[in-house]
Amino acid sequence: MPIPDLPVIADDDSMLSKKFGREIANYFSGSPLNRLSFLRDNNEFLQSAFAHPSAAFLLMNGLGPLVQSDSAHLAFVASADVVPLTGPEPFGKKESDLINEFNSAEKRPVILFLGVDDKNHLPSHNAGVLDDFVYRDYTGSPYFAVDVTPRPGYADTANAVIDAVKAKGFSFHDNSPRHMGLHAGQAATYGHARALLDWNARNPFCAQCGQPTLSVHAGTKRVCPPTDLASGTLKDRLPCATRGTVSNLSFPRTDPTVIMAVISSDGTKILLGRQRRWPKDWYSTLAGFQEPGESIEEAVRREVWEESGVKLGRVVLHSSQPWPFPASLMIGAVGQAQPGDGETIFLGNDAELESAKWFPLEEVREALLKGVSNLGESAPKDYVEGALRLPPQTAIANRLITAVVEGWWIQPRI
């Protein structure tokens, strides 16, 4: 069963769709925004978008998003709500000027340009605003995210902004991955903002020289400036290996992570594992980080063998899922165990799993109907104590398990 409001890639008659089936979108993907990434260094565009009446702002406090009273919808506010913290012209200067005038003593919140809603998919604070923002051939409401976490240098102002939006009936949501109750398109917007704001917060210093960095490119890059005004006069900073190279920039990291549904050699069972901290009878697919110099298929085989002792043959890619906790890209795959000793479970290589078992597909199919929940939630009302429990539909693990049960891997391909 698909997630109700998750965008479904339209079925078509192309050769690729005939061969591989319809493309699959997972929770945290399917962004409703046109990111216009090529305009992130255009301060005139950014400033005009920021100041436009249709601009909408997602506030993030401690990486928790501002939400409406039902907690299933993000809450967006107007520029007037954030200007006390950001100032009226946060993009008033070119990036080159910001770098040349860098002052490490000045502390300001990160403002992230998320994109333009050119199809009116997101809720807005401004239902009465009829005129969309227009720039060249691009039309729609601009969306930004602002990190309002109270930090030294602007904590009082940030707290005042937080109190003001709370007075409107909004609240800041828990940022834990255990609660994924946002509507799918809004989850993608939140995931985009969370990953980049978290990266900015984790990287205030240059990895090469250890000196403070500056957030540029609308929150998507950081630079190590050559000078600093912190002392009151412009002074050269210590040498840095990044300067004088092709690009004196650092970029957000994305950690490739393989996650796989493993089928028995005869196609009748699926391998699932559980960690000690999980609820009783709660199992999921195996997963692990891909290492440098390793293909996705190799990573799948290695992780499955290390965690469970099972040896895989063919590995097929299924779909992927952005996972902003903090910066993973979950690469979903389906693999088939080698017959005989290849299916033997052995947990002595890696102590990550408490248990790994082969489950008949019928038992898994029943669990998909009656045993699905988030880690922090109680089992569904139809759940029978002692039966298998599985991750929710918002997790790619559930989508991989469902694909196997529904026979995705044996669908006829022409």
C-alpha positions as CSV (number, residue, x, y, z in Angstrom):
1,M,0.0,0.0,0.0
2,P,1.6,3.4,-1.0
3,I,1.8,6.3,1.4
4,P,-1.4,8.3,0.5
5,D,0.1,11.7,-0.4
6,L,3.5,10.5,-1.6
7,P,4.1,11.5,-5.2
8,V,3.8,8.5,-7.5
9,I,5.9,8.7,-10.7
10,A,3.5,8.6,-13.6
11,D,3.3,5.3,-15.4
12,D,4.4,5.6,-19.0
13,D,5.0,3.5,-22.0
14,S,8.8,4.1,-22.2
15,M,11.2,1.3,-22.8
16,L,12.7,1.7,-19.3
17,S,9.4,1.5,-17.6
18,K,8.5,-1.6,-19.6
19,K,11.7,-3.3,-18.5
20,F,12.1,-2.1,-14.9
21,G,8.5,-1.1,-13.9
22,R,7.3,2.2,-12.5
23,E,9.8,4.4,-10.7
24,I,9.4,4.3,-6.9
25,A,9.5,7.4,-4.6
26,N,10.1,7.0,-0.9
27,Y,9.2,9.2,2.1
28,F,11.5,12.3,2.4
29,S,11.8,12.4,-1.4
30,G,9.3,14.0,-3.9
31,S,10.1,17.6,-3.0
32,P,7.3,20.0,-4.2
33,L,9.8,22.8,-4.8
34,N,11.9,23.8,-7.8
35,R,15.2,24.3,-6.1
36,L,16.7,26.7,-8.7
37,S,20.1,25.8,-7.5
38,F,21.8,27.7,-10.2
39,L,20.5,31.0,-8.7
40,R,21.9,30.5,-5.2
41,D,24.8,32.8,-5.8
42,N,22.6,35.5,-7.2
43,N,22.1,37.9,-4.3
44,E,19.7,40.1,-6.3
45,F,17.4,37.1,-6.9
46,L,17.6,35.9,-3.3
47,Q,17.0,39.3,-1.8
48,S,14.0,40.0,-4.0
49,A,12.6,36.6,-3.2
50,F,13.2,37.1,0.5
51,A,11.4,40.4,0.5
52,H,8.4,39.4,-1.7
53,P,5.0,39.2,0.1
54,S,4.5,35.6,-1.1
55,A,7.8,34.4,0.6
56,A,7.2,31.7,3.2
57,F,9.7,30.8,6.0
58,L,10.1,27.5,7.8
59,L,11.6,28.1,11.2
60,M,13.8,25.4,12.7
61,N,14.7,25.3,16.4
62,G,17.2,22.7,17.4
63,L,16.4,21.1,14.0
64,G,12.8,20.7,15.0
65,P,10.5,22.3,12.4
66,L,7.7,24.7,13.2
67,V,4.4,22.8,12.8
68,Q,0.7,23.5,13.0
69,S,-1.5,22.2,15.8
70,D,-2.0,18.8,14.2
71,S,1.7,18.2,13.9
72,A,1.2,16.7,10.5
73,H,1.6,20.0,8.6
74,L,4.5,22.4,8.6
75,A,3.8,25.9,9.6
76,F,5.2,28.7,7.5
77,V,5.5,32.3,8.5
78,A,6.1,35.6,6.8
79,S,9.2,37.7,6.4
80,A,8.0,40.1,9.1
81,D,8.3,37.2,11.6
82,V,11.9,36.6,10.8
83,V,13.3,40.1,10.0
84,P,13.9,40.9,13.7
85,L,16.5,38.0,13.6
86,T,17.7,38.1,10.0
87,G,17.5,41.8,9.3
88,P,15.5,43.1,6.3
89,E,18.3,42.5,3.7
90,P,20.2,39.3,4.5
91,F,21.1,38.8,0.9
92,G,21.8,42.5,0.2
93,K,25.4,41.9,-0.6
94,K,27.2,39.8,-3.2
95,E,29.0,36.7,-1.9
96,S,32.4,38.2,-2.9
97,D,31.6,41.2,-0.7
98,L,30.5,39.1,2.2
99,I,33.8,37.1,2.0
100,N,35.9,40.3,1.8
101,E,34.1,41.8,4.7
102,F,34.0,38.6,6.8
103,N,33.9,39.3,10.6
104,S,34.1,36.1,12.7
105,A,32.9,38.0,15.7
106,E,29.5,38.7,14.1
107,K,27.1,35.8,14.7
108,R,24.0,35.5,12.4
109,P,21.6,32.6,11.8
110,V,21.8,30.5,8.7
111,I,19.1,31.2,6.1
112,L,18.6,28.5,3.5
113,F,16.8,29.1,0.2
114,L,14.7,26.0,-0.3
115,G,13.2,26.8,-3.7
116,V,10.1,28.1,-5.4
117,D,6.7,26.4,-5.2
118,D,5.7,26.8,-8.8
119,K,2.8,24.3,-8.6
120,N,1.2,25.5,-5.3
121,H,1.8,22.2,-3.5
122,L,2.8,23.6,-0.1
123,P,0.6,25.5,2.4
124,S,1.4,29.1,2.8
125,H,1.0,31.8,5.5
126,N,-0.4,34.2,2.9
127,A,-3.7,32.9,1.5
128,G,-4.7,36.4,0.6
129,V,-1.6,37.1,-1.5
130,L,-2.6,36.7,-5.1
131,D,0.6,37.7,-6.9
132,D,3.4,35.2,-7.0
133,F,7.0,36.1,-7.1
134,V,8.3,36.4,-10.7
135,Y,12.0,36.3,-11.7
136,R,12.8,35.9,-15.3
137,D,10.8,32.8,-16.4
138,Y,10.4,31.4,-12.9
139,T,7.1,32.0,-11.0
140,G,5.9,30.8,-7.7
141,S,6.1,31.4,-3.9
142,P,9.7,31.4,-2.6
143,Y,10.4,29.2,0.4
144,F,13.2,29.7,2.9
145,A,14.3,27.9,6.1
146,V,15.8,29.8,9.0
147,D,17.7,28.3,11.9
148,V,16.2,30.2,14.9
149,T,18.1,28.0,17.5
150,P,19.2,30.5,20.2
151,R,22.9,30.8,20.0
152,P,25.5,33.1,21.5
153,G,25.4,36.5,19.8
154,Y,21.7,36.5,19.1
155,A,20.0,34.2,21.7
156,D,17.7,36.9,23.0
157,T,16.4,37.9,19.6
158,A,16.0,34.2,18.6
159,N,14.0,33.5,21.7
160,A,11.7,36.6,21.0
161,V,11.0,35.2,17.5
162,I,10.3,31.8,18.9
163,D,7.9,33.2,21.5
164,A,6.1,35.3,18.9
165,V,5.4,32.3,16.6
166,K,4.3,30.2,19.5
167,A,1.8,32.9,20.5
168,K,0.2,32.3,17.1
169,G,-0.6,28.7,18.1
170,F,2.4,27.0,16.4
171,S,4.9,24.7,18.0
172,F,8.3,23.2,17.3
173,H,8.2,19.5,16.5
174,D,10.5,16.8,17.9
175,N,13.2,16.3,15.3
176,S,13.6,12.6,16.0
177,P,13.4,10.2,13.1
178,R,11.1,8.0,15.2
179,H,8.2,10.3,14.5
180,M,7.6,10.7,10.8
181,G,4.0,12.0,10.8
182,L,4.4,14.9,8.3
183,H,2.6,14.7,5.0
184,A,5.0,13.3,2.4
185,G,5.7,16.5,0.4
186,Q,6.2,18.5,3.5
187,A,8.5,15.8,4.9
188,A,10.7,16.3,1.8
189,T,10.8,20.0,2.5
190,Y,11.6,19.4,6.1
191,G,14.3,16.8,5.3
192,H,16.0,19.2,2.8
193,A,16.1,22.0,5.5
194,R,17.1,19.7,8.3
195,A,20.1,18.2,6.5
196,L,21.6,21.5,5.4
197,L,21.0,23.4,8.6
198,D,22.5,20.5,10.5
199,W,25.5,20.5,8.3
200,N,26.0,24.2,8.7
201,A,25.8,23.9,12.5
202,R,28.3,21.0,12.5
203,N,30.9,22.7,10.4
204,P,31.6,26.2,11.7
205,F,35.3,25.7,11.2
206,C,37.5,24.9,8.2
207,A,38.5,21.2,8.0
208,Q,41.9,22.3,6.6
209,C,43.0,25.1,8.9
210,G,40.5,25.1,11.8
211,Q,39.5,28.8,11.4
212,P,35.9,30.0,11.3
213,T,34.0,29.6,8.0
214,L,31.2,31.6,6.4
215,S,28.0,30.1,5.1
216,V,27.4,31.1,1.4
217,H,25.4,30.1,-1.6
218,A,22.1,30.4,0.3
219,G,23.2,28.0,3.0
220,T,24.5,25.2,0.7
221,K,28.3,25.9,0.8
222,R,30.8,27.2,3.3
223,V,34.0,29.2,2.5
224,C,37.2,29.9,4.4
225,P,37.8,33.7,3.9
226,P,41.3,35.0,3.6
227,T,40.7,38.0,5.9
228,D,38.8,38.8,9.1
229,L,37.4,42.0,10.6
230,A,37.0,40.6,14.1
231,S,39.7,42.8,15.6
232,G,38.1,45.9,14.2
233,T,40.6,46.2,11.3
234,L,40.9,43.9,8.3
235,K,43.6,41.4,8.9
236,D,45.0,38.4,7.0
237,R,44.1,35.1,8.4
238,L,46.4,32.1,8.8
239,P,47.2,30.3,5.5
240,C,44.8,27.6,4.4
241,A,45.3,24.9,1.9
242,T,41.9,25.6,0.4
243,R,42.9,29.0,-0.8
244,G,44.4,29.3,-4.3
245,T,42.8,26.1,-5.4
246,V,40.1,25.7,-8.0
247,S,37.3,26.1,-5.4
248,N,37.7,27.4,-1.9
249,L,34.5,25.9,-0.8
250,S,33.3,23.0,1.3
251,F,30.1,21.2,0.4
252,P,27.5,19.3,2.4
253,R,28.2,15.6,2.9
254,T,25.9,12.8,1.9
255,D,26.7,9.4,3.4
256,P,25.7,6.5,1.1
257,T,24.0,3.8,3.1
258,V,22.9,0.4,1.7
259,I,19.7,-1.2,3.0
260,M,18.6,-4.5,1.6
261,A,15.8,-7.0,1.5
262,V,17.4,-10.5,1.3
263,I,15.5,-13.3,-0.3
264,S,16.2,-17.0,0.2
265,S,17.6,-19.0,-2.7
266,D,14.2,-20.6,-3.4
267,G,12.4,-17.3,-3.1
268,T,10.1,-18.4,-0.2
269,K,11.6,-16.5,2.8
270,I,13.1,-13.1,3.7
271,L,16.0,-12.4,6.0
272,L,15.3,-9.9,8.8
273,G,17.3,-8.8,11.8
274,R,16.8,-6.9,15.0
275,Q,18.9,-4.8,17.3
276,R,18.8,-5.1,21.1
277,R,17.3,-1.7,21.6
278,W,14.2,-2.4,19.5
279,P,10.8,-3.4,20.8
280,K,10.1,-7.1,21.3
281,D,9.5,-9.0,18.0
282,W,10.3,-5.9,15.9
283,Y,12.5,-6.8,12.9
284,S,13.7,-4.9,9.9
285,T,16.0,-5.2,6.8
286,L,19.8,-5.2,7.2
287,A,21.7,-2.0,6.5
288,G,25.1,-0.4,6.7
289,F,27.4,2.4,5.4
290,Q,29.0,2.0,2.0
291,E,32.8,2.3,2.3
292,P,35.2,4.2,0.0
293,G,36.3,2.1,-3.0
294,E,33.3,-0.1,-2.8
295,S,30.4,-0.5,-5.3
296,I,26.8,-0.5,-4.0
297,E,26.5,-4.2,-4.8
298,E,29.7,-5.0,-3.0
299,A,28.6,-3.1,0.0
300,V,25.3,-5.0,0.1
301,R,27.1,-8.3,0.0
302,R,29.6,-7.3,2.6
303,E,27.1,-5.9,5.1
304,V,24.8,-8.9,4.9
305,W,27.7,-11.3,5.4
306,E,29.2,-9.3,8.3
307,E,26.0,-8.9,10.1
308,S,24.3,-12.2,9.4
309,G,26.8,-14.6,7.9
310,V,24.5,-15.0,4.8
311,K,26.3,-15.0,1.4
312,L,24.5,-13.2,-1.5
313,G,24.6,-13.8,-5.2
314,R,22.7,-11.3,-7.4
315,V,21.9,-7.9,-6.1
316,V,19.4,-5.6,-7.8
317,L,18.8,-1.9,-7.0
318,H,15.2,-1.0,-6.0
319,S,15.0,2.7,-5.0
320,S,16.6,5.3,-2.7
321,Q,15.5,7.5,0.2
322,P,17.1,10.7,1.5
323,W,17.5,10.2,5.3
324,P,18.3,13.6,7.0
325,F,19.4,12.1,10.3
326,P,21.9,13.6,9.8
327,A,22.9,13.1,6.1
328,S,22.4,9.6,4.7
329,L,21.2,8.5,1.3
330,M,19.5,5.1,1.8
331,I,20.2,3.0,-1.3
332,G,17.6,0.2,-1.4
333,A,18.4,-3.1,-2.9
334,V,17.1,-6.7,-3.1
335,G,19.6,-9.5,-2.9
336,Q,19.3,-13.3,-3.1
337,A,21.1,-15.7,-0.9
338,Q,23.3,-18.4,-2.4
339,P,21.9,-21.9,-1.9
340,G,23.1,-24.3,0.7
341,D,25.6,-22.9,3.2
342,G,25.1,-19.5,1.8
343,E,21.8,-19.3,3.8
344,T,23.4,-20.2,7.1
345,I,23.0,-17.5,9.7
346,F,26.1,-16.7,11.8
347,L,26.1,-13.6,14.1
348,G,29.7,-14.0,15.2
349,N,31.3,-11.6,12.8
350,D,29.6,-8.3,13.9
351,A,27.8,-7.8,17.2
352,E,25.4,-5.3,15.8
353,L,22.4,-7.7,15.6
354,E,20.8,-9.5,18.5
355,S,19.0,-11.8,16.2
356,A,18.6,-12.6,12.5
357,K,16.0,-15.0,11.1
358,W,14.5,-16.3,7.9
359,F,10.8,-15.5,7.8
360,P,8.3,-17.1,5.4
361,L,6.8,-14.6,3.0
362,E,3.3,-15.4,4.3
363,E,4.3,-14.5,7.8
364,V,5.8,-11.2,6.6
365,R,2.7,-10.5,4.5
366,E,0.6,-10.8,7.7
367,A,2.9,-8.5,9.6
368,L,2.6,-5.9,6.9
369,L,-1.1,-5.9,7.5
370,K,-1.2,-6.1,11.3
371,G,2.3,-5.4,12.8
372,V,3.5,-2.1,11.2
373,S,4.5,0.9,13.5
374,N,7.1,3.4,14.2
375,L,9.8,2.4,16.8
376,G,8.4,4.7,19.4
377,E,4.7,3.7,18.9
378,S,2.6,0.9,20.3
379,A,1.7,-2.0,18.1
380,P,-1.5,-1.6,16.0
381,K,-4.8,-2.7,17.6
382,D,-5.1,-5.8,15.4
383,Y,-1.6,-7.0,16.3
384,V,-1.3,-10.4,18.1
385,E,1.2,-10.6,20.8
386,G,4.3,-12.5,19.8
387,A,3.8,-12.0,16.1
388,L,6.3,-10.2,13.8
389,R,6.5,-6.4,13.9
390,L,7.8,-4.3,11.0
391,P,8.9,-0.7,10.3
392,P,6.3,1.9,9.0
393,Q,5.5,2.7,5.4
394,T,7.6,5.9,5.7
395,A,10.7,3.8,6.1
396,I,12.4,2.4,2.9
397,A,12.8,-0.9,4.9
398,N,9.0,-1.3,4.7
399,R,9.0,-0.5,1.0
400,L,11.7,-3.1,0.3
401,I,9.9,-5.8,2.3
402,T,6.6,-4.9,0.6
403,A,8.3,-5.1,-2.8
404,V,9.6,-8.7,-2.1
405,V,6.2,-9.9,-0.7
406,E,4.4,-8.4,-3.8
407,G,6.9,-10.1,-6.1
408,W,8.6,-7.0,-7.5
409,W,11.8,-9.0,-8.0
410,I,10.1,-11.6,-10.2
411,Q,7.9,-9.4,-12.3
412,P,8.3,-10.2,-16.0
413,R,10.7,-7.9,-17.7
414,I,10.6,-7.5,-21.5
